[in-house]
């Protein structure tokens, strides 16, 4: 059995090969990803003593006749008190031919990279080809990843980073600059939103921070951070003005960026243009005109994990 730590996973997942691997798996009619299961870590017969009980999430996916991937994710909300990450993940890969275990790899690095790459898959088809300004909203582990992934499918002359803590935005911008991207930190989010061509949001915001009225015609808005109903990165006007695509309909409509405007009647599920499989399997571009505002809302799909794990194990 083979095992890969976070450094080995990072080394195996260069952006363009990872983007292509996701496209191949997502478009494969023999690929499937059942819904994830979530289990609170409590004693049998007892209720959790708080709404933030430790939890285990299990996400399976497979390609018939090829591989089965199972990602297990733990959420321990008190780990910050121990100076440990709240979320930890691992991926098991099995043969879909005989069921044998092929190995395991670090799931945290794999998840951040495949998440950023999936947004780049969408941007290849939704962002205009003449974009020059990228805005990254957020400063966590995903922030530099999405900047690098987006820059692998479009050429940017300016990459701006905004965060609630200016020092963190400076840190991310300096790291990107050292890696060869023309990055700088910005303090005025509204001004940056109004001039950006592509905006990628990777925050834990619970109230909208991107105002739809500020989006210029032709903008592509990438919403990654929210995964629960109470989380929100963009306001109603953003999704009302935009042509909205999702990675998976069933999961994306549960995240606040869509759940809240759907509940308010601003948009309906019928207004969604399609999912990631529709994007990849359709025409090379899904943008209808130069001024169309496009939105991609992602919450993650196990098919992305399958694609990334295959790439790790193929090395």
Backbone as numpy.savetxt, mean C-alpha at the origin, in Angstrom:
# Nx Ny Nz CAx CAy CAz Cx Cy Cz
14.67 -26.63 4.17 13.84 -25.44 4.17 14.71 -24.19 4.17
14.35 -23.22 3.32 15.11 -21.99 3.24 14.47 -20.90 4.10
15.32 -20.00 4.63 14.82 -18.90 5.45 15.52 -17.62 5.03
14.77 -16.51 5.00 15.31 -15.23 4.55 14.97 -14.16 5.59
15.99 -13.46 6.08 15.75 -12.38 7.02 15.41 -11.10 6.27
15.22 -10.00 6.99 14.77 -8.75 6.36 15.77 -8.23 5.34
17.06 -8.38 5.62 18.07 -7.90 4.68 18.04 -8.70 3.38
17.86 -10.01 3.50 17.79 -10.85 2.30 16.53 -10.54 1.50
15.42 -10.28 2.20 14.18 -9.92 1.51 14.35 -8.61 0.76
14.94 -7.61 1.40 15.16 -6.32 0.75 16.03 -6.47 -0.49
17.07 -7.27 -0.38 17.98 -7.45 -1.51 17.30 -8.14 -2.69
16.30 -8.96 -2.41 15.64 -9.71 -3.47 14.52 -8.94 -4.16
14.07 -7.84 -3.54 12.88 -7.16 -4.04 13.19 -5.79 -4.62
13.97 -5.77 -5.69 14.17 -4.53 -6.44 12.84 -4.10 -7.05
12.67 -2.81 -7.25 11.35 -2.29 -7.60 10.78 -2.82 -8.91
11.52 -2.72 -9.98 10.94 -3.12 -11.27 10.62 -4.61 -11.33
11.50 -5.51 -10.88 11.12 -6.93 -10.85 9.92 -7.19 -9.95
9.83 -6.50 -8.81 8.71 -6.70 -7.90 7.41 -6.20 -8.52
7.46 -5.06 -9.15 6.27 -4.52 -9.82 5.79 -5.49 -10.89
6.72 -6.00 -11.68 6.35 -6.96 -12.73 5.79 -8.25 -12.12
6.37 -8.71 -11.02 5.89 -9.94 -10.39 4.46 -9.78 -9.88
4.16 -8.62 -9.30 2.80 -8.36 -8.84 1.83 -8.33 -10.02
2.23 -7.70 -11.10 1.37 -7.64 -12.29 1.06 -9.04 -12.81
2.07 -9.90 -12.84 1.89 -11.25 -13.36 0.93 -12.05 -12.49
1.12 -12.00 -11.17 0.28 -12.78 -10.27 -1.15 -12.24 -10.25
-1.30 -10.94 -10.17 -2.64 -10.35 -10.09 -3.45 -10.67 -11.34
-2.79 -10.70 -12.50 -3.50 -10.96 -13.75 -3.77 -12.45 -13.98
-3.16 -13.32 -13.18 -3.29 -14.76 -13.39 -4.67 -15.24 -12.92
-5.49 -15.83 -13.81 -6.82 -16.30 -13.40 -6.76 -17.46 -12.41
-5.60 -18.10 -12.29 -5.45 -19.20 -11.35 -4.97 -18.74 -9.98
-4.86 -17.43 -9.78 -4.43 -16.88 -8.49 -5.66 -16.49 -7.68
-5.60 -16.75 -6.39 -6.73 -16.43 -5.51 -6.22 -15.99 -4.14
-7.02 -15.15 -3.48 -6.67 -14.67 -2.14 -7.93 -14.59 -1.30
-8.24 -15.62 -0.52 -9.41 -15.57 0.36 -9.27 -14.45 1.39
-10.37 -14.10 2.02 -10.34 -13.06 3.04 -9.44 -13.42 4.20
-8.88 -12.41 4.82 -8.02 -12.65 5.97 -8.86 -13.02 7.18
-8.24 -13.71 8.13 -8.91 -14.01 9.41 -8.17 -13.27 10.52
-8.94 -12.79 11.48 -8.38 -12.01 12.59 -8.80 -12.67 13.90
-7.83 -12.88 14.79 -8.10 -13.55 16.06 -7.51 -12.74 17.20
-8.34 -12.38 18.17 -7.81 -11.73 19.36 -7.06 -12.74 20.21
-5.96 -12.31 20.78 -5.16 -13.19 21.62 -5.64 -13.07 23.06
-6.67 -13.82 23.38 -7.24 -13.83 24.73 -7.48 -15.27 25.14
-7.66 -15.50 26.42 -7.92 -16.84 26.93 -9.29 -17.32 26.45
-9.42 -18.61 26.18 -10.72 -19.15 25.72 -11.84 -18.81 26.71
-12.95 -18.31 26.15 -14.11 -18.00 26.98 -14.06 -16.64 27.63
-12.96 -15.91 27.47 -12.85 -14.58 28.07 -12.90 -13.52 26.99
-13.44 -12.36 27.36 -13.46 -11.23 26.45 -12.18 -10.42 26.65
-11.75 -9.77 25.56 -10.59 -8.89 25.69 -10.91 -7.76 26.67
-9.94 -7.37 27.49 -10.18 -6.35 28.50 -10.12 -4.95 27.93
-9.67 -4.81 26.68 -9.67 -3.51 26.02 -9.87 -3.72 24.54
-10.18 -2.62 23.83 -10.38 -2.71 22.39 -9.06 -2.89 21.65
-7.97 -2.78 22.37 -6.65 -2.92 21.75 -5.96 -4.17 22.26
-6.66 -5.27 22.24 -6.08 -6.54 22.65 -5.09 -7.01 21.59
-4.07 -7.77 21.95 -3.19 -8.37 20.94 -4.01 -9.20 19.96
-3.53 -9.26 18.72 -4.29 -9.98 17.69 -3.35 -10.69 16.74
-3.88 -11.72 16.12 -3.18 -12.47 15.07 -4.02 -12.39 13.80
-3.39 -11.97 12.71 -4.04 -11.90 11.41 -3.38 -12.92 10.49
-4.18 -13.66 9.76 -3.67 -14.67 8.83 -4.22 -14.39 7.43
-3.31 -14.25 6.47 -3.71 -13.92 5.10 -3.12 -14.95 4.13
-3.94 -15.81 3.54 -3.44 -16.79 2.57 -3.66 -16.34 1.13
-2.85 -16.88 0.24 -3.03 -16.65 -1.19 -2.28 -17.72 -1.95
-2.69 -17.98 -3.19 -2.01 -19.03 -3.95 -2.18 -18.85 -5.45
-1.31 -19.53 -6.17 -1.44 -19.69 -7.61 -1.52 -21.19 -7.86
-2.63 -21.65 -8.42 -2.82 -23.08 -8.64 -1.67 -23.67 -9.45
-1.17 -24.83 -8.98 -0.08 -25.49 -9.67 1.27 -24.84 -9.47
1.34 -23.87 -8.56 2.60 -23.15 -8.36 2.92 -23.06 -6.87
2.45 -22.02 -6.20 2.81 -21.83 -4.79 1.61 -21.39 -3.96
1.74 -21.61 -2.66 0.80 -21.12 -1.66 1.61 -20.28 -0.67
1.15 -19.07 -0.39 1.80 -18.22 0.60 0.82 -17.92 1.73
1.33 -17.98 2.95 0.51 -17.64 4.11 1.28 -16.62 4.94
0.71 -15.44 5.08 1.35 -14.42 5.92 0.63 -14.35 7.25
1.39 -14.45 8.32 0.86 -14.31 9.67 1.38 -13.01 10.26
0.47 -12.21 10.80 0.82 -10.89 11.33 0.35 -10.80 12.78
1.24 -10.40 13.68 0.84 -10.17 15.06 0.77 -8.68 15.33
-0.22 -8.30 16.13 -0.40 -6.91 16.55 -0.43 -6.88 18.07
0.62 -6.30 18.67 0.72 -6.18 20.12 0.82 -4.69 20.45
-0.30 -4.05 20.79 -0.35 -2.59 20.93 0.53 -2.02 22.03
0.91 -2.82 23.01 1.73 -2.31 24.11 3.23 -2.46 23.86
3.59 -2.91 22.68 5.01 -3.13 22.42 5.82 -1.85 22.42
5.16 -0.72 22.18 5.89 0.55 22.22 6.51 0.79 23.58
5.86 0.30 24.62 6.40 0.44 25.97 7.65 -0.39 26.18
7.82 -1.40 25.32 8.99 -2.28 25.40 10.03 -1.93 24.35
9.78 -0.83 23.64 10.66 -0.41 22.54 10.73 -1.48 21.45
9.58 -2.09 21.18 9.45 -3.11 20.14 8.37 -2.69 19.16
8.45 -3.12 17.90 7.40 -2.78 16.94 6.07 -3.43 17.31
4.97 -2.70 17.07 3.65 -3.23 17.39 3.23 -4.34 16.42
3.72 -4.25 15.19 3.32 -5.22 14.16 4.55 -6.03 13.74
4.39 -7.34 13.72 5.44 -8.24 13.24 4.80 -9.28 12.33
5.55 -9.68 11.30 4.95 -10.59 10.32 5.98 -11.56 9.77
5.49 -12.70 9.36 6.31 -13.71 8.70 5.50 -14.36 7.59
6.18 -14.86 6.58 5.52 -15.50 5.44 6.05 -16.92 5.27
5.13 -17.87 5.17 5.46 -19.25 4.83 5.11 -19.49 3.36
5.98 -20.19 2.67 5.73 -20.52 1.26 5.71 -22.04 1.10
4.63 -22.53 0.48 4.45 -23.96 0.23 4.34 -24.21 -1.27
4.64 -25.42 -1.67 4.39 -25.84 -3.04 2.89 -26.08 -3.21
2.31 -25.55 -4.29 0.90 -25.81 -4.58 0.73 -27.08 -5.41
1.85 -27.77 -5.63 1.79 -29.04 -6.36 1.70 -30.21 -5.39
2.55 -30.21 -4.36 2.54 -31.32 -3.41 2.38 -30.87 -1.96
2.26 -29.57 -1.72 2.01 -29.06 -0.38 3.21 -28.99 0.53
4.39 -29.29 0.04 5.58 -29.27 0.89 5.98 -27.84 1.24
6.54 -27.69 2.42 7.00 -26.39 2.89 8.31 -26.03 2.21
8.33 -24.87 1.53 9.54 -24.43 0.84 10.42 -23.58 1.74
9.80 -22.81 2.63 10.60 -21.99 3.52 9.81 -20.85 4.13
10.54 -19.94 4.78 9.92 -18.81 5.46 10.76 -17.56 5.24
10.11 -16.41 5.33 10.85 -15.15 5.19 10.23 -14.08 6.07
11.02 -13.05 6.35 10.55 -11.91 7.13 9.36 -11.27 6.41
8.31 -10.96 7.17 7.11 -10.40 6.56 7.01 -8.90 6.63
7.73 -8.26 7.57 7.65 -6.81 7.68 8.26 -6.13 6.46
9.47 -6.52 6.10 10.13 -5.92 4.94 9.37 -6.25 3.67
8.91 -7.49 3.56 8.15 -7.90 2.38 6.87 -7.07 2.24
6.19 -6.82 3.36 4.92 -6.09 3.30 5.11 -4.64 2.88
6.08 -3.97 3.45 6.29 -2.56 3.08 6.68 -2.44 1.61
7.53 -3.34 1.14 7.96 -3.26 -0.25 6.84 -3.62 -1.23
6.08 -4.65 -0.95 5.01 -5.01 -1.89 3.90 -3.97 -1.88
3.67 -3.32 -0.71 2.67 -2.27 -0.64 3.05 -1.09 -1.52
4.30 -0.66 -1.41 4.77 0.44 -2.26 4.75 0.05 -3.73
5.15 -1.17 -4.03 5.19 -1.62 -5.42 3.79 -1.69 -6.01
2.79 -2.10 -5.23 1.42 -2.16 -5.73 0.92 -0.78 -6.12
1.29 0.24 -5.34 0.91 1.61 -5.70 1.58 2.03 -7.00
2.81 1.58 -7.21 3.49 1.89 -8.46 2.84 1.17 -9.64
2.34 -0.04 -9.40 1.61 -0.77 -10.45 0.42 0.08 -10.90
-0.32 0.64 -9.95 -1.46 1.48 -10.29 -1.03 2.78 -10.96
0.03 3.40 -10.45 0.49 4.67 -11.01 0.96 4.52 -12.45
1.52 3.36 -12.80 1.92 3.11 -14.19 0.76 3.31 -15.15
-0.45 3.03 -14.68 -1.63 3.05 -15.54 -2.51 4.27 -15.31
-2.33 4.94 -14.17 -3.23 6.05 -13.84 -2.55 7.42 -13.84
-1.30 7.49 -13.47 -0.61 8.79 -13.45 -0.27 9.20 -14.88
-0.35 10.48 -15.15 0.03 10.99 -16.47 1.51 10.70 -16.73
1.87 10.57 -17.97 3.27 10.29 -18.32 4.16 11.52 -18.19
3.55 12.72 -18.11 4.35 13.94 -18.06 4.49 14.51 -16.65
4.20 13.70 -15.63 4.30 14.22 -14.26 5.75 14.51 -13.90
5.93 15.52 -13.04 7.28 15.88 -12.60 7.37 16.09 -11.09
6.23 16.21 -10.41 6.25 16.53 -8.98 5.52 15.45 -8.19
6.24 14.82 -7.27 5.68 13.79 -6.39 5.66 14.32 -4.96
4.53 14.14 -4.29 4.42 14.51 -2.88 4.15 13.26 -2.06
4.99 13.01 -1.07 4.81 11.91 -0.13 4.30 12.51 1.18
3.14 12.05 1.62 2.54 12.54 2.86 2.71 11.46 3.93
3.59 11.72 4.89 3.90 10.74 5.91 5.39 10.51 5.99
5.85 10.02 7.15 7.29 9.87 7.35 7.67 8.52 7.96
6.75 7.57 7.96 7.05 6.25 8.52 7.86 5.38 7.58
7.89 4.09 7.89 8.72 3.16 7.12 8.33 3.10 5.65
7.06 3.35 5.35 6.61 3.28 3.96 6.97 4.52 3.14
7.22 5.64 3.79 7.44 6.89 3.07 8.57 6.80 2.04
9.79 6.40 2.43 10.84 6.30 1.41 10.56 5.20 0.39
9.85 4.16 0.81 9.53 3.07 -0.11 8.64 3.55 -1.24
7.57 4.30 -0.91 6.67 4.73 -1.97 7.34 5.74 -2.89
8.22 6.57 -2.33 8.94 7.51 -3.18 9.80 6.76 -4.20
10.53 5.77 -3.74 11.39 4.99 -4.64 10.57 4.20 -5.65
9.47 3.59 -5.19 8.65 2.79 -6.10 8.02 3.65 -7.18
7.44 4.79 -6.78 6.82 5.68 -7.77 7.87 6.22 -8.75
9.06 6.51 -8.24 10.12 7.03 -9.11 10.66 5.98 -10.07
10.32 4.72 -9.85 10.75 3.67 -10.78 9.83 3.57 -12.00
8.64 4.18 -11.93 7.70 4.10 -13.06 7.43 5.46 -13.69
7.85 6.54 -13.05 7.74 7.90 -13.60 9.01 8.66 -13.23
9.33 9.68 -14.03 10.52 10.48 -13.77 10.12 11.79 -13.10
10.65 12.02 -11.90 10.30 13.21 -11.14 11.50 14.15 -11.00
11.23 15.43 -11.24 12.28 16.44 -11.02 12.20 17.02 -9.62
11.10 16.69 -8.92 10.94 17.19 -7.55 10.14 16.17 -6.75
10.69 15.76 -5.60 10.00 14.86 -4.67 9.91 15.58 -3.33
8.68 15.85 -2.88 8.49 16.58 -1.63 7.96 15.63 -0.55
8.37 15.87 0.67 7.96 15.03 1.81 7.36 15.94 2.88
6.15 15.59 3.31 5.51 16.32 4.40 5.21 15.37 5.55
5.41 15.87 6.78 5.06 15.10 7.97 4.62 16.03 9.07
3.88 15.48 10.02 3.44 16.30 11.15 4.64 16.82 11.94
5.71 16.04 11.95 6.96 16.47 12.60 7.95 16.87 11.52
8.25 18.17 11.40 9.16 18.63 10.35 10.52 17.94 10.37
11.02 17.60 11.58 12.32 16.96 11.64 12.30 15.57 11.00
11.16 14.87 11.11 11.04 13.57 10.48 10.95 13.70 8.96
10.24 14.72 8.49 10.18 14.96 7.05 11.57 15.27 6.50
12.34 16.03 7.25 13.72 16.33 6.84 14.55 15.06 6.78
14.35 14.19 7.77 15.11 12.93 7.80 14.82 12.08 6.57
13.53 11.93 6.23 13.16 11.12 5.07 13.69 11.75 3.79
13.55 13.07 3.68 14.01 13.75 2.47 15.51 13.60 2.28
16.26 13.72 3.36 17.72 13.58 3.26 18.11 12.16 2.85
17.40 11.17 3.36 17.69 9.79 2.98 17.40 9.57 1.50
16.30 10.12 1.01 15.96 9.99 -0.41 16.97 10.73 -1.29
17.39 11.90 -0.82 18.37 12.69 -1.56 19.69 11.92 -1.66
20.07 11.28 -0.57 21.30 10.48 -0.57 21.19 9.30 -1.53
19.96 8.83 -1.75 19.74 7.72 -2.66 19.57 8.14 -4.11
19.67 9.44 -4.38 19.63 9.91 -5.76 18.34 10.57 -6.20
17.35 10.68 -5.31 16.10 11.34 -5.68 16.15 12.82 -5.30
15.57 13.70 -6.12 15.60 15.15 -5.85 14.58 15.53 -4.78
14.84 15.14 -3.55 13.86 15.26 -2.48 14.13 16.44 -1.56
13.04 16.97 -1.00 13.13 18.04 -0.01 11.90 17.97 0.89
12.02 18.47 2.10 10.90 18.51 3.04 10.11 19.78 2.81
8.79 19.70 3.03 7.93 20.87 2.90 7.13 21.03 4.19
6.81 22.28 4.54 6.08 22.56 5.77 4.60 22.83 5.52
4.26 23.33 4.33 2.88 23.71 4.01 2.23 22.61 3.19
1.42 21.76 3.84 0.82 20.62 3.13 -0.16 21.08 2.06
-1.00 22.05 2.36 -1.98 22.50 1.38 -1.31 23.02 0.11
-0.25 23.80 0.26 0.46 24.33 -0.90 1.09 23.20 -1.70
1.62 22.20 -1.02 2.25 21.07 -1.71 1.20 20.25 -2.46
0.03 20.03 -1.84 -1.04 19.29 -2.50 -1.48 20.02 -3.76
-1.58 21.33 -3.71 -2.08 22.12 -4.84 -1.15 22.12 -6.04
0.12 21.79 -5.82 1.09 21.83 -6.94 1.60 20.45 -7.33
1.22 19.42 -6.59 1.73 18.07 -6.88 0.99 17.45 -8.05
1.70 16.59 -8.79 1.09 15.82 -9.88 0.68 14.43 -9.39
1.47 13.88 -8.47 1.17 12.59 -7.86 1.34 12.76 -6.35
0.35 12.30 -5.59 0.39 12.40 -4.13 0.23 11.00 -3.55
1.17 10.57 -2.71 1.10 9.26 -2.08 1.03 9.45 -0.57
-0.07 8.98 0.03 -0.32 9.19 1.46 -0.06 7.90 2.24
0.80 7.98 3.23 1.16 6.81 4.04 1.16 7.20 5.51
0.01 7.62 6.01 -0.10 8.09 7.39 -1.10 7.24 8.17
-1.16 7.48 9.45 -2.15 6.85 10.31 -3.25 7.83 10.68
-3.52 8.81 9.82 -4.48 9.87 10.14 -5.88 9.32 10.37
-6.59 9.94 11.30 -7.98 9.59 11.56 -8.93 10.69 11.10
-8.38 11.82 10.65 -9.17 12.89 10.04 -8.49 13.28 8.73
-9.28 13.66 7.71 -8.70 13.98 6.40 -7.63 15.07 6.49
-6.54 14.84 5.81 -5.48 15.86 5.76 -5.23 16.35 4.34
-5.71 15.61 3.33 -5.62 16.04 1.94 -6.98 16.56 1.51
-7.03 17.83 1.08 -8.28 18.47 0.69 -8.50 18.32 -0.81
-9.62 17.72 -1.16 -9.92 17.47 -2.56 -10.04 18.72 -3.39
-10.48 19.82 -2.81 -10.65 21.05 -3.56 -9.32 21.60 -4.07
-8.21 21.17 -3.45 -6.89 21.66 -3.83 -6.25 20.86 -4.97
-6.81 19.69 -5.28 -6.20 18.85 -6.31 -6.33 19.52 -7.67
-5.20 19.65 -8.35 -5.26 20.23 -9.69 -5.71 19.19 -10.69
-6.32 19.59 -11.82 -6.74 18.62 -12.83 -5.57 17.73 -13.24
-5.86 16.45 -13.39 -4.83 15.50 -13.82 -4.03 14.87 -12.71
-4.31 15.22 -11.45 -3.56 14.67 -10.32 -3.90 13.20 -10.11
-2.90 12.42 -9.69 -3.13 11.04 -9.24 -2.90 10.99 -7.75
-3.92 10.52 -7.01 -3.88 10.46 -5.54 -3.82 9.01 -5.10
-2.81 8.69 -4.32 -2.54 7.33 -3.86 -2.76 7.28 -2.35
-3.75 6.51 -1.90 -4.12 6.46 -0.48 -3.80 5.08 0.08
-2.84 5.02 0.99 -2.33 3.75 1.51 -2.59 3.60 3.00
-2.52 4.69 3.76 -2.44 4.60 5.21 -3.65 4.04 5.92
-4.85 4.41 5.51 -6.03 3.99 6.27 -6.42 2.56 5.93
-6.71 1.78 6.97 -7.16 0.41 6.76 -8.38 0.09 7.60
-8.76 1.00 8.51 -9.93 0.81 9.37 -10.93 1.93 9.12
-12.16 1.70 9.52 -13.24 2.65 9.22 -12.99 4.03 9.81
-12.33 4.09 10.97 -12.12 5.37 11.63 -10.90 6.12 11.10
-10.17 5.55 10.16 -8.97 6.18 9.63 -9.30 6.89 8.31
-8.64 8.02 8.09 -8.99 8.83 6.92 -7.81 9.70 6.52
-7.45 9.72 5.23 -6.37 10.58 4.76 -6.85 11.67 3.81
-7.91 11.40 3.04 -8.44 12.37 2.09 -9.92 12.62 2.37
-10.40 13.82 2.04 -11.77 14.17 2.36 -12.76 13.72 1.28
-14.04 13.99 1.52 -15.09 13.57 0.60 -14.88 14.15 -0.80
-14.44 15.41 -0.86 -14.29 16.07 -2.15 -13.24 15.37 -3.01
-12.22 14.81 -2.40 -11.18 14.11 -3.15 -11.75 12.89 -3.87
-12.53 12.10 -3.17 -13.09 10.90 -3.81 -14.26 11.25 -4.72
-14.96 12.35 -4.42 -16.04 12.78 -5.30 -15.51 13.24 -6.65
-14.39 13.97 -6.64 -13.80 14.49 -7.88 -13.05 13.43 -8.65
-12.58 12.40 -7.98 -11.68 11.45 -8.62 -12.36 10.22 -9.18
-11.70 9.59 -10.15 -12.07 8.25 -10.60 -11.36 7.28 -9.68
-12.13 6.52 -8.91 -11.57 5.73 -7.81 -11.35 4.28 -8.21
-10.12 3.82 -8.02 -9.73 2.43 -8.21 -9.27 1.88 -6.87
-9.37 0.57 -6.68 -8.98 -0.05 -5.42 -8.15 -1.29 -5.71
-7.41 -1.77 -4.68 -6.72 -3.04 -4.88 -7.70 -4.20 -4.79
-8.53 -4.23 -3.74 -9.62 -5.21 -3.64 -10.86 -4.49 -3.12
-11.98 -4.70 -3.76 -13.19 -3.97 -3.39 -13.63 -4.31 -1.97
-13.70 -5.59 -1.64 -14.25 -6.01 -0.34 -13.52 -5.40 0.83
-12.20 -5.30 0.74 -11.42 -4.76 1.86 -11.32 -3.23 1.80
-11.16 -2.68 0.60 -10.95 -1.23 0.48 -12.16 -0.43 0.95
-13.36 -0.96 0.74 -14.55 -0.19 1.14 -14.77 -0.20 2.65
-13.96 -0.97 3.37 -14.03 -0.98 4.83 -13.13 0.08 5.44
-12.20 0.64 4.66 -11.29 1.67 5.14 -11.98 3.03 5.08
-11.66 3.90 6.03 -12.37 5.16 6.16 -12.39 6.04 4.94
-11.33 6.02 4.13 -11.28 6.87 2.94 -12.44 6.59 1.99
-12.93 5.36 2.00 -14.09 5.02 1.18 -15.32 4.74 2.03
-15.15 4.07 3.16 -16.30 3.70 4.00 -17.10 4.93 4.42
-16.42 5.98 4.82 -17.13 7.16 5.30 -17.89 7.89 4.19
-17.28 8.17 3.04 -18.07 8.81 1.97 -19.16 7.91 1.39
-18.96 6.61 1.42 -20.03 5.71 0.98 -21.21 5.79 1.94
-20.93 5.78 3.24 -21.99 5.89 4.23 -22.72 7.22 4.14
-21.99 8.27 3.75 -22.58 9.61 3.65 -23.30 9.82 2.33
-23.21 8.86 1.42 -23.87 8.98 0.13 -23.13 9.84 -0.88
-21.87 10.15 -0.58 -21.06 10.96 -1.51 -20.74 10.15 -2.76
-20.38 8.88 -2.58 -20.16 7.94 -3.67 -20.80 6.62 -3.27
-20.87 5.70 -4.21 -21.36 4.35 -3.92 -20.35 3.34 -4.41
-20.50 2.11 -3.97 -19.60 1.06 -4.44 -19.67 0.94 -5.95
-20.82 1.20 -6.53 -20.99 1.12 -7.98 -20.15 2.16 -8.71
-19.75 3.23 -8.01 -18.93 4.27 -8.64 -17.47 3.87 -8.79
-17.03 2.83 -8.08 -15.63 2.40 -8.17 -15.36 1.92 -9.59
-14.22 2.33 -10.13 -13.90 1.99 -11.52 -13.44 0.55 -11.69
-12.84 -0.03 -10.64 -12.36 -1.40 -10.73 -11.29 -1.67 -9.70
-10.78 -2.91 -9.70 -9.75 -3.29 -8.74 -8.40 -3.45 -9.44
-7.41 -3.91 -8.68 -6.06 -4.02 -9.22 -6.00 -5.01 -10.37
-6.76 -6.08 -10.30 -6.78 -7.05 -11.40 -7.35 -6.41 -12.67
-8.38 -5.59 -12.52 -8.94 -4.88 -13.67 -7.90 -3.94 -14.27
-7.17 -3.25 -13.40 -6.14 -2.31 -13.87 -5.07 -3.03 -14.68
-4.58 -4.14 -14.13 -3.47 -4.85 -14.76 -3.90 -5.58 -16.03
-5.11 -6.12 -16.03 -5.57 -6.92 -17.17 -6.14 -6.07 -18.30
-6.37 -4.79 -18.03 -6.97 -3.92 -19.04 -5.93 -3.26 -19.94
-6.31 -2.15 -20.58 -5.38 -1.42 -21.45 -4.15 -0.94 -20.70
-3.12 -0.59 -21.45 -1.86 -0.15 -20.84 -2.07 1.08 -19.97
-3.03 1.94 -20.33 -3.36 3.07 -19.49 -4.86 3.06 -19.21
-5.24 3.45 -18.02 -6.65 3.52 -17.67 -7.11 4.96 -17.48
-6.23 5.91 -17.72 -6.61 7.32 -17.64 -7.42 7.69 -18.88
-8.54 8.36 -18.69 -9.42 8.68 -19.82 -9.06 9.99 -20.51
-8.49 10.94 -19.75 -8.06 12.19 -20.38 -7.03 12.88 -19.49
-6.43 13.94 -20.02 -5.32 14.62 -19.36 -5.73 15.22 -18.02
-6.98 15.70 -17.91 -7.41 16.41 -16.72 -8.10 15.53 -15.69
-8.26 14.25 -15.97 -8.94 13.37 -15.04 -8.15 13.23 -13.74
-8.82 13.36 -12.62 -8.22 13.09 -11.32 -8.44 11.61 -11.01
-7.37 10.91 -10.71 -7.48 9.48 -10.41 -7.08 9.22 -8.96
-7.74 8.23 -8.36 -7.49 7.85 -6.97 -7.29 6.35 -6.90
-6.25 5.93 -6.20 -6.03 4.50 -5.95 -6.01 4.28 -4.46
-6.99 3.50 -3.98 -7.08 3.19 -2.55 -6.66 1.74 -2.33
-5.63 1.54 -1.51 -5.14 0.19 -1.26 -5.15 -0.13 0.22
-5.42 -1.38 0.53 -5.31 -1.88 1.90 -4.47 -3.15 1.94
-4.03 -3.62 0.78 -3.19 -4.81 0.71 -3.97 -6.06 0.35
-3.39 -6.88 -0.50 -3.98 -8.16 -0.86 -2.92 -9.24 -0.78
-3.33 -10.44 -0.42 -2.38 -11.54 -0.28 -1.74 -11.91 -1.62
-2.36 -11.53 -2.73 -1.73 -11.82 -4.02 -0.41 -11.07 -4.16
-0.32 -9.90 -3.56 0.94 -9.16 -3.55 1.98 -9.90 -2.73
1.55 -10.51 -1.61 2.46 -11.31 -0.80 2.96 -12.53 -1.57
2.06 -13.17 -2.31 2.45 -14.33 -3.12 3.52 -13.93 -4.11
3.30 -12.82 -4.82 4.24 -12.37 -5.84 5.60 -12.05 -5.23
5.59 -11.33 -4.11 6.84 -10.96 -3.47 7.58 -12.16 -2.93
6.85 -13.09 -2.30 7.49 -14.29 -1.74 8.10 -15.13 -2.85
7.40 -15.28 -3.96 7.96 -16.02 -5.08 9.28 -15.43 -5.53
9.32 -14.10 -5.59 10.53 -13.42 -6.04 11.68 -13.63 -5.06
11.37 -13.59 -3.77 12.41 -13.84 -2.75 12.97 -15.24 -2.91
12.09 -16.22 -3.06 12.53 -17.62 -3.10 13.12 -18.01 -4.44
12.96 -17.18 -5.45 13.54 -17.51 -6.76 15.01 -17.15 -6.85
15.50 -16.38 -5.86 16.90 -15.94 -5.88 17.87 -17.03 -5.50
